[in-house]
Amino acid sequence: MSATVTLFRPVGPDELKLIEDGGFKAFPPRLPGQPIFYPVLNLDYAAKIAEDWNVRESGAGFVTRFEVLASFLEEFDVQTVGSSECQEYWIPAERLSELNSAIVGLISVVAEFHGVKS
């Protein structure tokens, strides 16, 4: 059995719908102006992004969890953006299909956040 790494990805409702439409097996292609796919290494950091950014931008934020073959990630460095908790991989958009092929199992939703209705 190959070693895997657990990663998290904060997403908004539109991206979550595309993931759902794909059977929770892959992430959708990046949009123009999104040259990097950035999965993060811990749930707390992903939840902070989903709650603070996705909710503000689209009214809801979700945290997905998925397993990736460790061998795929070997060529990418972990990027720390701010505190030591804020760690992520920067996967070029043109390599997203390779990352999707390296996903083991299904993508799951492990947290969700919604804006306050007025």
N, C-alpha and C positions, 0 to 999 in steps of 0.2 A: 504494500500500500504506500502511495506517495504522500509525502508530507505536505500539509496545507497550512495556510496562514488565514486567520479570521480577520476580515476587514469590514468596515462600515462605510455607508454612503448616505449622507443626508440628501433628500430629494424633495421636490415640491409635488403637488398633485398631478401635474401634467406628465412629469417624468415617471411618477409611480404608475400612472395609467398605461404608459408605453411598456413598462416592465411587466405589468399584469397581462397586457395583450400578448406579450411574448412568452407567457407561461412561467414567469419568474425564473427564466433561464439565462437572461442576458440583459445588459444595459443598452439603451438606445444610442445611436450615433450622436456625437456631439453636434450642436447647432453651429452655424457660422459664428465666429467670434468666440468660440469655446475650444481653444487649441489643446486644453489639458483636461483629462479625467482624473480627479483626485479622490481616491478612496482614502479613508482615514483609519488610524490604527486603534482607536479606542472609542467606546460607546459614549462616554461623557463629552468628548470633543464633538462627535457627530451630533449628539443631542443638542448641544449649544448652537451649532450651525443651523440645524433644522428649526429650532425654536426661535432663535434671534433673527436669522436671515430669511429662511423659506417662509415662515409665517408672515413676516413683514412684506415680502415680495408677492406672495400668492395666497395668503390667508390660511395656509396649512403647511406643515412640514412633517416629514416622515424620516425615520432612520431605518435603513436596510442593513442586513448583515448577510455576509456571504463568505464562502471559503474559496481560496485561490491556491493553485499549486505553488508551493514555495519556489520551485525551479523557475517559474515564469518571473517572479519578483526579483530574482538574484541580480539581474542587470540594472535594477533601479535602486537609487539611494533613497533612504527615508529622509524626507524634508521636515525640518522643525520650523514652524512659523509662529513665533512668539514663545510662549512658555514650553517647557518640555512635554507637557500634555498634548500640545498641538502638533501632532505628527501625522504626516500623510505621504502617500506616493504620488508622484506626478507622472502619469501615463500619457504620452502624446496621443492625441485624438486618432491618429492614423494607426495606432496599435491597439485600439479598443477591441477590435474583433479578436485579436490574439488573447487579450485578457478574458474576454467572454468565453473563449474556448478553454481557458484554464480554470474556469469556475467549476468547482466540484459540488454537486447537489444543486439545490434551489436557493434563490435569493429570498430572504424572509424580511418581513416588516417587524421590527422589534420595539418601535416607539412611534408615537404620533403626537403632534401638537396642533392646536387650532387657535385662531385669533378670537378675540372677544367680540361677540356680536352686539351691536348697539341697537 
